[in-house]
Amino acid sequence: KLLAVGFSSRTMLPFVWMLWALPRAMLLALPLTVVGCLLNRKILQFSTLLFSFCRSTHCYPHKELRFVLYAVPLLNVSASYVMAGIWRRGAIFKLVVLGGLLANLLACSVFLSASYLNYPAGPPSRRSTGR
């Protein structure tokens, strides 16, 4: 047990794991969150608290995405602030916003299909249901 605990604490560093998990969970919204923090001081304060929450929860040796998922919708507030500002600028910028949303949808569908195929019970469940 001691070897297992020691090994699991060294398998992935908490900060490195957060740097991997947040971009994958937020996709295009993460760079927009950073822009929103630069544009609005209230969003910066709000987002700093959320990033601090993510950082503090990743100090545990048992790291899961569920610790980060509480902060993702709240961080999307900053991204939506930036998207609303872009949307108000004109017709060509509306295409940029719609393109970003489409890119997020495409990336989410790729991640979903990869997760579905990578799920350990996926092949047996597909064989039993005939799909």
Secondary structure, 3 states (H helix, E strand, C coil): CHHHHHHHHHCCCHHHHHHHHHHHHHCCHHHHHHHHHHHCHHHHHHHHHHHHHHHHHCCCCCCCCHHHHCCHHHHHHHHHHHHHHHHCCCHHHHHHHHHHHHHHHHHHHHHHHHHHHHCCCHHHHHHHHCC
